[in-house]
Structure formats: C-alpha cells, structure tokens
Amino acid sequence: AQGFRDKYRLSGQPADGGKEGRATAFERVRRTLNENGKDALAWIDYGNLLWGEGRPLLAKIMYERALLLNPKAAAALNNRGVLIASGSGQEDWIRVAEANQYFKQAIEKDELFLAAKFNRGVILNYYRIFSKAKPYWVQVAAVAPQPDVFDGIAISDQGQGALDAADKGFQKATKAGGDSSRPSVVYHQ
C-alpha cells in the first residue's frame, strides 16, 4: 500500500477562481488589498490565485506576507506547505519534511484545521507511515466525508494489514461519489 501524491489541499480562495472565475476573483482580491493592505486572508487568497496561474514564487511571497501580518494564520502555513510539497523533487525528503512541518504548525495554530490534517494524511500515507496517517483521515472524515478522504482511510487500513476494512473503505468512497476507476482503487485492488 502507498498513498497518493500531489493531492494536497489549499486553504482559501480556489486557485482557479472558483465559481466567480479567476479574473473576477483577482479583481475582487486586489480591491480588498487596496482597501486594506493588512488583510492576511486576502493575501492568502491572492497567493492561491497566483499559484493557479503557475506562479509559485509569487504565491510564496503572498503567503509569507500573510504570516507577517498574522503569524497564527493556519491557512498561510498550510498553503506554504502545499507549495513546498507540490514542487519538483517529490522524493526529496528535505522538502517533504519542510512541508510536513508547515502542516504541523498549521494544526498547532488551529487544531481543527482540516486542510492541514488532510495534507498530513497524504504525506504520511505516501511515505507509508499508515498508523500516524489514519487518525488525521478519521478526523477529516468526521467533518468532510468525501471520497478522497475515505480513500485515505482505506489506504491507511490496507497499509496496516486491515484488508477487509480497506475494501469497505474503498467501497464507501465509491458510494460517496468517487469514480470506480480512480487510481487509488485500481492500484490498491
């Protein structure tokens, strides 16, 4: 068993602009920052939109700006970790350890911060630390019962030898709307 890669979650504004679209979201966030340059959440949203345009270095600066304004901004810590973990060099343990540290800091700042718990689960499953990954997945599933979260639990179960529980978890993810041909199911069955 091994967890999926590159399936991290940003916090805040969707990187593609969401329902309002990237151009409108950029306009709204820039207007917010012009009105209040100390709005840490707006800096996080701006970073996400820049990330969505393929500009990770500028996104990093926006997240760091948010952290300067609010050192307790769990979303900025989480997104900084996503940026590091999603970069080149997936097997670079130093990068993974750094990203993981950002996720841990985000959870320390806000113990209910689901995106960071999801991202910790992804990293721990990928590096086959299933027993530590599963509690994060279970916590996320209690609030956000989504197919990829159920897959995370199933992968953790399978990695710990609980094959029946894993099979039930994959089935639960499919019933929750997961594609029956998704990579996590195909790889693990």
FIVEXKE-632384 format. One line per 2 residues: number of its first residue (from 1); their letters; for each residue x, z, y of C-alpha. Coordinates in Angstrom, 1 decimal. Layout:
NUM> a> X,Z,Y ~ ...
This chain:
1> aq> 0.0,0.0,0.0 ~ 1.1,-0.7,3.5
3> gf> -0.8,-0.6,6.8 ~ -1.5,-3.5,9.1
5> rd> 0.8,-4.4,12.0 ~ 0.2,-5.3,15.6
7> ky> -3.3,-3.9,15.6 ~ -2.9,-1.5,18.4
9> rl> -5.5,-0.5,21.0 ~ -5.0,-0.4,24.7
11> sg> -7.0,2.0,26.8 ~ -8.9,1.0,29.9
13> qp> -9.8,-2.5,31.1 ~ -9.8,-5.1,28.3
15> ad> -6.7,-7.2,28.6 ~ -8.8,-10.4,28.7
17> gg> -11.0,-9.1,31.5 ~ -13.9,-8.2,29.1
19> ke> -17.4,-9.4,30.0 ~ -16.6,-10.0,33.6
21> gr> -13.6,-12.3,32.8 ~ -10.0,-12.0,33.8
23> at> -10.2,-13.5,37.3 ~ -13.1,-11.3,38.3
25> af> -11.5,-8.2,36.8 ~ -8.2,-8.9,38.6
27> er> -10.1,-9.3,41.9 ~ -12.0,-6.0,41.3
29> vr> -8.9,-4.0,40.3 ~ -6.9,-5.4,43.2
31> rt> -9.7,-4.5,45.6 ~ -9.7,-1.0,44.2
33> ln> -5.9,-0.6,44.6 ~ -6.1,-1.9,48.2
35> en> -8.7,0.7,49.0 ~ -6.8,3.5,47.1
37> gk> -3.3,2.8,46.0 ~ -3.2,6.2,44.3
39> da> -5.9,5.4,41.8 ~ -4.0,5.9,38.5
41> la> -6.8,4.4,36.4 ~ -6.8,1.2,38.5
43> wi> -3.0,0.9,37.9 ~ -3.6,1.2,34.2
45> dy> -6.3,-1.5,34.3 ~ -4.0,-3.7,36.4
47> gn> -1.3,-3.3,33.7 ~ -3.8,-4.3,31.0
49> ll> -4.8,-7.4,32.8 ~ -1.1,-8.3,33.3
51> wg> -0.5,-7.6,29.6 ~ -3.3,-10.0,28.8
53> eg> -1.6,-12.7,30.9 ~ 1.6,-12.3,28.8
55> rp> 3.5,-10.3,31.5 ~ 4.6,-7.2,29.6
57> ll> 7.3,-6.2,32.0 ~ 4.9,-6.1,34.9
59> ak> 2.4,-4.2,32.8 ~ 5.1,-1.7,32.0
61> im> 5.7,-1.1,35.7 ~ 1.9,-0.6,36.3
63> ye> 1.7,2.0,33.5 ~ 4.8,3.8,34.9
65> ra> 3.2,3.7,38.4 ~ 0.1,5.3,36.9
67> ll> 2.2,8.0,35.3 ~ 4.0,8.7,38.6
69> ln> 0.6,9.3,40.1 ~ -0.8,11.2,37.2
71> pk> 1.7,12.5,34.7 ~ -1.2,13.5,32.4
73> aa> -2.7,10.0,32.2 ~ -3.1,9.7,28.5
75> aa> -4.2,6.1,28.8 ~ -0.9,5.1,30.6
77> ln> 1.1,6.9,27.9 ~ -0.9,5.2,25.1
79> nr> -0.6,1.8,26.7 ~ 3.2,2.2,27.3
81> gv> 3.4,2.9,23.5 ~ 1.4,-0.1,22.7
83> li> 3.6,-2.3,24.9 ~ 6.8,-1.0,23.1
85> as> 5.3,-1.2,19.6 ~ 4.0,-4.7,20.2
87> gs> 7.2,-6.1,21.5 ~ 9.7,-8.1,19.5
89> gq> 11.7,-6.4,16.8 ~ 8.8,-4.9,14.7
91> ed> 11.2,-3.4,12.2 ~ 13.3,-1.8,15.0
93> wi> 13.0,1.9,14.1 ~ 14.1,3.0,17.6
95> rv> 11.3,1.0,19.3 ~ 8.8,2.4,16.8
97> ae> 10.0,5.9,17.3 ~ 9.7,5.5,21.1
99> an> 6.2,4.0,20.9 ~ 5.2,6.8,18.5
101> qy> 6.5,9.4,21.0 ~ 4.3,7.9,23.7
103> fk> 1.2,8.1,21.4 ~ 2.1,11.7,20.6
105> qa> 2.4,12.5,24.3 ~ -1.0,10.9,25.0
107> ie> -2.6,13.1,22.3 ~ -0.8,16.2,23.7
109> kd> -2.3,15.4,27.2 ~ -5.8,14.7,25.7
111> el> -6.3,15.9,22.2 ~ -9.5,13.8,21.9
113> fl> -7.8,10.6,23.0 ~ -8.9,8.1,20.2
115> aa> -6.8,5.1,21.1 ~ -3.6,7.0,20.7
117> kf> -4.8,8.5,17.4 ~ -5.7,5.1,16.2
119> nr> -2.3,3.8,17.2 ~ -0.5,6.7,15.5
121> gv> -2.5,5.9,12.3 ~ -1.5,2.3,12.5
123> il> 2.2,3.2,12.8 ~ 2.1,5.9,10.1
125> ny> 0.3,3.7,7.6 ~ 2.6,0.7,8.3
127> yr> 5.6,2.9,7.6 ~ 3.9,4.4,4.6
129> if> 3.5,7.9,5.8 ~ 0.0,8.0,4.5
131> sk> -0.6,11.7,4.3 ~ 0.1,12.1,8.0
133> ak> -1.8,9.0,8.9 ~ -5.1,9.9,7.2
135> py> -6.1,12.8,9.5 ~ -5.8,10.6,12.5
137> wv> -8.0,8.0,10.9 ~ -10.6,10.6,9.9
139> qv> -10.7,12.0,13.4 ~ -11.2,8.5,14.9
141> aa> -13.8,7.6,12.3 ~ -15.9,10.7,13.3
143> va> -16.4,9.2,16.8 ~ -15.8,5.5,16.3
145> pq> -16.9,4.4,12.8 ~ -15.6,0.9,12.9
147> pd> -14.3,-1.5,10.1 ~ -10.6,-1.3,11.1
149> vf> -10.8,2.5,11.2 ~ -12.4,2.6,7.7
151> dg> -9.6,0.2,6.5 ~ -7.1,2.6,7.9
153> ia> -8.5,5.5,5.9 ~ -8.7,3.3,2.8
155> is> -5.1,2.2,3.2 ~ -4.1,5.9,3.5
157> dq> -6.0,6.7,0.4 ~ -4.5,3.9,-1.6
159> gq> -1.0,4.8,-0.5 ~ -1.6,8.3,-1.7
161> ga> -2.9,7.1,-5.1 ~ -6.6,7.7,-4.5
163> ld> -7.6,4.2,-5.6 ~ -11.4,4.9,-6.1
165> aa> -11.6,6.4,-2.6 ~ -9.7,3.5,-1.2
167> dk> -12.0,1.0,-2.9 ~ -15.0,2.8,-1.5
169> gf> -13.4,2.9,2.0 ~ -12.8,-0.9,2.0
171> qk> -16.4,-1.4,0.9 ~ -17.6,0.9,3.7
173> at> -15.5,-1.2,6.2 ~ -17.2,-4.3,4.9
175> ka> -20.6,-2.8,5.2 ~ -19.8,-1.7,8.8
177> gg> -19.2,-5.3,9.7 ~ -15.7,-6.1,8.5
179> ds> -15.1,-9.6,7.3 ~ -14.9,-9.6,3.5
181> sr> -11.8,-11.9,3.7 ~ -9.9,-9.8,6.2
183> ps> -6.2,-9.3,5.4 ~ -6.5,-5.6,4.7
185> vv> -9.0,-6.2,1.9 ~ -7.3,-9.3,0.5
187> yh> -3.8,-7.6,0.5 ~ -5.0,-4.3,-1.0
189> q> -7.2,-5.5,-3.8
